[in-house]
Amino acid sequence: MSLSNSLANHRLLLYYKGDISALTLFAQHGNGSICFPEPLPALSSALEPEEFVTGKVSIHPAMLVNNINWLLQLDNDLLRAEPEFSEQIDTPGGIITVHMARFMLLDPPHKLMQSRDCRMRTLPELRGRPPAEMELLRRAYVKVMES
């Protein structure tokens, strides 16, 4: 999966949260990464909010969702961008901004994501990911539980 240049410094976390059970699952790509459409580069680290770099031009998370829908061949109404979630990751190639989108379904999309070489995983099942991804998951989980 390749990104257009305008989206190259952006990633998306995909998650599911059950409205009744509060079950929270994160999508994990076949390559192991939780970042879509591509993993974070090696040696990435999460920046603290006070370290965030503010740029002049920012991409709306909906553009990323549209890109992921196209790449994974998902229906356009399946994912909804979470505008309040935006984290920055320091990488050897520069800052990558990570956004989040929620699956708008009653049931977890296990079969759908398996057909795209992805899995839906609980937080404990994702232990052992690189430190930047673990910190992203921690921050994402806090945001999901607060909403």
Backbone as JSON, one array per atom type, in Angstrom:
{
  "sequence": "MSLSNSLANHRLLLYYKGDISALTLFAQHGNGSICFPEPLPALSSALEPEEFVTGKVSIHPAMLVNNINWLLQLDNDLLRAEPEFSEQIDTPGGIITVHMARFMLLDPPHKLMQSRDCRMRTLPELRGRPPAEMELLRRAYVKVMES",
  "N": [[0.85, -1.18, 0.0], [0.62, 2.13, -0.91], [1.17, 5.57, -0.18], [-0.18, 8.71, -1.18], [1.8, 11.64, -1.73], [0.84, 13.82, -0.2], [-0.37, 12.62, 1.93], [1.57, 11.17, 3.14], [2.84, 11.73, 5.57], [1.06, 11.04, 7.51], [-0.99, 8.92, 9.54], [-3.42, 6.41, 10.39], [-5.31, 5.19, 13.07], [-7.44, 2.48, 13.46], [-10.43, 1.67, 15.04], [-12.79, -0.24, 17.0], [-15.63, 0.11, 19.02], [-17.81, -1.3, 21.24], [-21.1, -0.28, 21.8], [-22.74, -1.16, 23.87], [-21.34, -3.16, 25.33], [-18.87, -1.97, 25.66], [-16.61, -3.08, 24.68], [-13.45, -2.76, 23.31], [-11.62, -2.68, 20.41], [-8.71, -2.75, 18.37], [-7.61, -2.27, 15.03], [-5.29, -4.37, 13.43], [-2.78, -4.57, 11.14], [-1.78, -7.01, 8.7], [1.0, -6.97, 8.63], [1.6, -6.52, 11.22], [1.54, -3.95, 12.27], [-0.29, -1.27, 13.83], [-0.88, 0.99, 12.58], [-2.31, 2.63, 9.83], [-2.12, 3.57, 6.39], [0.35, 2.38, 6.42], [3.12, 1.05, 8.36], [4.69, 2.74, 11.17], [7.9, 4.28, 10.78], [11.01, 2.63, 11.67], [12.61, 3.33, 14.8], [10.88, 5.32, 15.66], [9.26, 7.67, 17.83], [6.87, 8.67, 20.28], [5.73, 12.0, 20.58], [5.44, 14.3, 23.29], [2.53, 16.2, 24.19], [3.3, 18.92, 24.64], [5.49, 19.1, 23.03], [4.6, 19.06, 20.47], [4.6, 19.92, 17.02], [3.44, 22.65, 15.3], [1.99, 22.98, 12.22], [1.54, 24.84, 9.15], [-0.22, 23.89, 7.25], [-2.78, 21.55, 7.44], [-4.06, 18.25, 7.31], [-7.35, 17.15, 6.97], [-8.78, 14.65, 9.04], [-10.79, 13.18, 7.74], [-10.01, 13.01, 5.09], [-7.97, 11.14, 5.24], [-9.47, 8.93, 6.09], [-11.06, 8.55, 3.82], [-9.04, 7.78, 2.04], [-8.15, 5.37, 3.23], [-10.52, 3.9, 3.08], [-10.64, 3.57, 0.32], [-8.21, 2.17, -0.2], [-8.56, -0.19, 1.33], [-10.89, -1.05, 0.31], [-13.44, -0.43, 1.5], [-16.8, 0.3, 2.54], [-18.05, 3.63, 2.27], [-19.37, 4.62, 4.52], [-18.54, 3.25, 6.72], [-16.42, 3.88, 8.45], [-15.73, 6.45, 10.83], [-14.16, 9.49, 11.25], [-12.33, 10.53, 14.12], [-12.27, 13.53, 15.27], [-11.11, 14.72, 17.54], [-8.82, 13.37, 18.18], [-5.45, 13.46, 17.75], [-2.22, 12.77, 17.32], [1.33, 13.21, 17.55], [4.19, 11.78, 16.07], [7.61, 11.36, 16.32], [9.89, 10.75, 13.81], [12.7, 9.31, 12.0], [12.46, 10.45, 9.47], [10.99, 12.74, 9.84], [8.11, 14.46, 11.29], [5.23, 12.53, 11.95], [1.78, 12.56, 11.81], [-0.79, 11.12, 13.66], [-4.04, 9.99, 13.35], [-7.41, 9.0, 14.25], [-10.0, 6.61, 13.6], [-13.32, 5.4, 13.88], [-15.0, 2.3, 13.66], [-18.25, 2.15, 12.55], [-20.29, 0.21, 13.49], [-22.55, -2.35, 14.7], [-21.56, -4.82, 15.51], [-18.27, -6.24, 16.04], [-15.93, -5.91, 13.33], [-14.74, -8.45, 12.51], [-14.61, -10.58, 10.45], [-14.7, -9.05, 8.09], [-12.31, -7.5, 8.29], [-10.43, -9.57, 8.43], [-10.6, -10.53, 5.86], [-9.14, -8.64, 4.61], [-6.54, -9.03, 5.28], [-6.1, -8.29, 7.93], [-6.51, -7.94, 11.5], [-8.75, -7.71, 14.28], [-7.97, -6.55, 17.4], [-7.66, -6.83, 20.99], [-6.46, -4.57, 23.54], [-4.59, -5.94, 25.35], [-3.81, -8.04, 23.62], [-2.19, -6.75, 21.87], [0.16, -6.2, 23.07], [3.7, -5.78, 23.17], [4.2, -4.5, 20.81], [6.11, -1.98, 18.99], [7.58, 0.71, 21.0], [6.56, 3.33, 20.28], [4.12, 2.73, 19.05], [2.81, 1.44, 21.16], [2.51, 3.55, 22.96], [0.87, 5.2, 21.43], [-1.41, 3.56, 21.33], [-2.07, 3.54, 24.06], [-2.74, 6.25, 24.49], [-4.83, 6.47, 22.67], [-6.67, 4.65, 23.73], [-7.29, 5.87, 26.18], [-8.59, 8.16, 25.18], [-10.77, 6.98, 23.87], [-12.11, 5.8, 26.03], [-12.83, 8.05, 27.45], [-14.74, 9.17, 25.83]],
  "CA": [[0.0, 0.0, 0.0], [1.43, 3.34, -0.91], [0.46, 6.79, 0.13], [0.14, 9.88, -1.97], [2.73, 12.48, -0.98], [0.17, 14.69, 0.76], [-0.77, 11.82, 3.08], [2.71, 10.35, 3.57], [3.21, 12.01, 6.96], [-0.14, 10.82, 8.33], [-1.43, 7.54, 9.72], [-4.74, 6.3, 10.99], [-5.64, 4.04, 13.91], [-8.83, 2.08, 13.26], [-10.89, 0.96, 16.23], [-14.19, -0.58, 17.19], [-16.05, 0.14, 20.42], [-19.19, -1.73, 21.4], [-21.87, 0.7, 22.56], [-23.31, -1.78, 25.06], [-20.32, -3.88, 26.11], [-17.65, -1.15, 25.77], [-15.47, -3.82, 24.12], [-12.66, -1.91, 22.43], [-10.68, -3.43, 19.57], [-7.95, -1.96, 17.41], [-7.24, -3.02, 13.83], [-3.86, -4.65, 13.27], [-2.48, -4.98, 9.78], [-1.07, -8.28, 8.56], [2.42, -6.77, 8.92], [1.73, -6.34, 12.66], [1.36, -2.56, 12.67], [-1.64, -0.75, 14.1], [-1.0, 2.22, 11.81], [-2.75, 2.43, 8.45], [-1.97, 2.32, 5.66], [1.72, 1.85, 6.53], [3.67, 1.12, 9.72], [5.6, 3.83, 11.49], [9.29, 3.89, 10.54], [11.81, 2.2, 12.81], [13.15, 4.42, 15.62], [9.87, 6.34, 15.91], [8.88, 7.87, 19.24], [5.74, 9.58, 20.46], [6.03, 13.29, 21.18], [4.5, 14.76, 24.31], [1.75, 17.32, 23.62], [4.02, 20.19, 24.67], [6.52, 19.05, 21.99], [3.96, 19.01, 19.15], [4.97, 20.94, 16.06], [2.25, 23.11, 14.59], [2.28, 23.31, 10.84], [0.61, 25.78, 8.52], [-1.23, 23.14, 6.52], [-3.1, 20.29, 8.1], [-4.99, 17.41, 6.56], [-8.51, 16.74, 7.76], [-8.8, 13.18, 9.17], [-11.72, 12.58, 6.77], [-9.24, 12.69, 3.87], [-7.3, 9.88, 5.53], [-10.5, 7.89, 6.1], [-11.39, 8.28, 2.41], [-7.9, 7.05, 1.47], [-8.18, 4.02, 3.79], [-11.68, 3.24, 2.47], [-10.26, 3.2, -1.05], [-7.16, 1.15, -0.15], [-9.08, -1.45, 1.9], [-12.17, -1.3, -0.36], [-14.48, -0.4, 2.52], [-17.91, 1.21, 2.27], [-17.73, 4.99, 2.73], [-20.01, 4.97, 5.79], [-18.1, 2.28, 7.72], [-15.5, 4.52, 9.38], [-15.94, 7.87, 11.1], [-12.97, 10.11, 11.83], [-12.43, 11.09, 15.48], [-11.52, 14.78, 15.11], [-10.41, 15.14, 18.75], [-7.59, 12.59, 18.39], [-4.35, 13.77, 16.84], [-0.95, 12.61, 18.04], [2.5, 13.35, 16.69], [5.26, 10.81, 16.24], [8.9, 11.8, 15.77], [10.53, 9.67, 13.06], [13.91, 9.76, 11.33], [12.12, 11.23, 8.28], [10.16, 13.89, 10.17], [6.93, 14.24, 12.13], [4.05, 11.86, 11.39], [0.59, 12.81, 12.62], [-1.66, 9.94, 13.7], [-5.44, 10.26, 13.64], [-8.14, 7.8, 14.62], [-11.33, 6.47, 13.03], [-14.11, 4.36, 14.53], [-15.93, 1.48, 12.88], [-19.62, 2.46, 12.94], [-21.0, -1.06, 13.34], [-23.02, -2.94, 15.95], [-20.68, -5.94, 15.87], [-16.87, -6.07, 15.58], [-15.75, -6.3, 11.93], [-13.69, -9.48, 12.43], [-14.52, -11.22, 9.13], [-14.38, -8.02, 7.11], [-10.9, -7.16, 8.38], [-9.65, -10.76, 8.08], [-10.57, -10.62, 4.4], [-8.18, -7.63, 4.16], [-5.27, -9.37, 5.92], [-6.01, -7.54, 9.17], [-7.21, -8.53, 12.63], [-9.22, -6.81, 15.34], [-7.29, -7.03, 18.6], [-7.81, -6.1, 22.25], [-5.2, -3.95, 23.97], [-3.61, -6.94, 25.81], [-3.31, -8.83, 22.49], [-1.25, -5.93, 21.11], [1.4, -6.02, 23.83], [4.91, -6.17, 22.45], [4.41, -3.64, 19.65], [7.16, -1.0, 19.28], [7.18, 1.7, 22.01], [5.73, 4.44, 19.75], [2.77, 2.19, 18.85], [2.22, 1.19, 22.48], [2.11, 4.85, 23.5], [-0.31, 5.6, 20.65], [-2.54, 2.75, 21.81], [-2.43, 4.02, 25.39], [-3.43, 7.53, 24.33], [-6.1, 6.2, 21.96], [-7.57, 3.98, 24.67], [-7.76, 6.9, 27.11], [-9.54, 9.0, 24.44], [-11.98, 6.18, 23.63], [-12.81, 5.62, 27.31], [-13.38, 9.35, 27.86], [-15.84, 9.6, 24.95]],
  "C": [[0.89, 1.23, 0.0], [0.56, 4.55, -0.68], [0.79, 7.86, -0.9], [1.01, 10.78, -1.11], [2.04, 13.32, 0.08], [-0.24, 13.93, 2.02], [0.38, 11.03, 3.7], [3.09, 10.55, 5.03], [2.01, 11.89, 7.9], [-0.45, 9.34, 8.4], [-2.78, 7.57, 10.41], [-4.79, 5.05, 11.85], [-7.1, 3.74, 13.66], [-9.27, 1.3, 14.49], [-12.38, 0.71, 16.18], [-14.48, -0.48, 18.68], [-17.52, -0.25, 20.47], [-19.95, -0.75, 22.27], [-22.41, 0.12, 23.85], [-22.22, -2.38, 25.94], [-19.09, -3.04, 26.42], [-16.41, -1.93, 25.35], [-14.75, -2.91, 23.15], [-11.61, -2.76, 21.73], [-9.98, -2.47, 18.62], [-7.58, -2.85, 16.22], [-5.72, -3.16, 13.78], [-3.64, -5.2, 11.88], [-1.73, -6.3, 9.79], [0.42, -8.17, 8.86], [2.68, -6.52, 10.4], [1.44, -4.93, 13.14], [-0.11, -2.23, 12.94], [-1.88, 0.53, 13.31], [-1.35, 1.9, 10.36], [-2.5, 3.69, 7.65], [-0.6, 1.69, 5.79], [2.2, 1.95, 7.97], [4.48, 2.4, 9.92], [7.02, 3.36, 11.18], [9.96, 3.41, 11.83], [12.34, 3.45, 13.52], [12.17, 5.57, 15.83], [9.63, 6.48, 17.41], [7.77, 8.9, 19.33], [6.21, 10.88, 21.1], [5.01, 13.58, 22.27], [3.77, 15.97, 23.74], [2.49, 18.66, 23.61], [5.14, 20.25, 23.61], [5.93, 19.11, 20.58], [4.39, 20.2, 18.29], [3.7, 21.36, 15.33], [2.65, 23.56, 13.2], [1.23, 24.26, 10.29], [-0.53, 25.03, 7.84], [-1.5, 21.84, 7.25], [-4.13, 19.55, 7.27], [-6.14, 17.02, 7.47], [-8.51, 15.22, 7.85], [-9.75, 12.5, 8.18], [-11.02, 12.23, 5.46], [-8.52, 11.35, 4.05], [-8.29, 8.72, 5.5], [-10.88, 7.54, 4.67], [-10.3, 7.46, 1.74], [-7.89, 5.59, 1.94], [-9.36, 3.24, 3.21], [-11.33, 2.74, 1.08], [-9.24, 2.04, -1.04], [-7.69, -0.21, 0.32], [-10.42, -1.86, 1.27], [-13.31, -1.45, 0.66], [-15.59, 0.56, 2.08], [-17.61, 2.57, 2.91], [-18.34, 5.34, 4.08], [-19.57, 4.06, 6.94], [-17.24, 2.91, 8.81], [-15.86, 5.98, 9.58], [-14.7, 8.41, 11.8], [-13.29, 10.66, 13.22], [-11.62, 12.38, 15.49], [-10.74, 15.22, 16.35], [-9.1, 14.41, 18.97], [-6.57, 12.94, 17.32], [-3.07, 13.73, 17.65], [0.21, 12.73, 17.06], [3.59, 12.36, 17.1], [6.52, 11.35, 15.57], [9.55, 10.6, 15.09], [11.81, 10.2, 12.42], [13.63, 10.63, 10.1], [11.26, 12.45, 8.56], [8.94, 13.48, 10.99], [5.83, 13.54, 11.34], [2.9, 12.12, 12.36], [-0.34, 11.61, 12.51], [-3.05, 10.37, 14.14], [-6.13, 8.94, 13.93], [-9.51, 7.8, 13.96], [-12.01, 5.26, 13.66], [-14.98, 3.62, 13.52], [-17.34, 1.73, 13.41], [-20.51, 1.24, 12.7], [-21.48, -1.53, 14.71], [-22.09, -4.04, 16.44], [-19.27, -5.69, 15.36], [-16.71, -6.61, 14.15], [-14.66, -7.36, 11.73], [-13.53, -10.06, 11.02], [-14.12, -10.23, 8.04], [-12.88, -7.73, 7.12], [-10.01, -8.36, 8.07], [-9.54, -10.89, 6.57], [-9.62, -9.59, 3.8], [-6.82, -7.83, 4.82], [-5.03, -8.53, 7.18], [-6.77, -8.29, 10.25], [-7.68, -7.43, 13.55], [-8.7, -7.37, 16.65], [-7.65, -6.18, 19.82], [-6.45, -5.5, 22.61], [-4.19, -4.98, 24.48], [-3.03, -7.77, 24.66], [-2.26, -8.06, 21.69], [0.04, -5.63, 21.87], [2.6, -6.46, 23.0], [5.12, -5.39, 21.16], [5.53, -2.64, 20.0], [6.65, 0.09, 20.24], [6.28, 2.82, 21.48], [4.3, 3.96, 19.54], [2.08, 1.93, 20.18], [1.74, 2.5, 23.11], [0.9, 5.39, 22.74], [-1.55, 4.85, 21.13], [-3.01, 3.22, 23.18], [-3.23, 5.31, 25.29], [-4.79, 7.36, 23.66], [-7.11, 5.6, 22.92], [-8.14, 4.99, 25.67], [-8.83, 7.76, 26.42], [-10.85, 8.26, 24.22], [-12.79, 6.04, 24.91], [-13.42, 6.92, 27.81], [-14.6, 9.74, 27.04], [-17.12, 8.84, 25.24]]
}
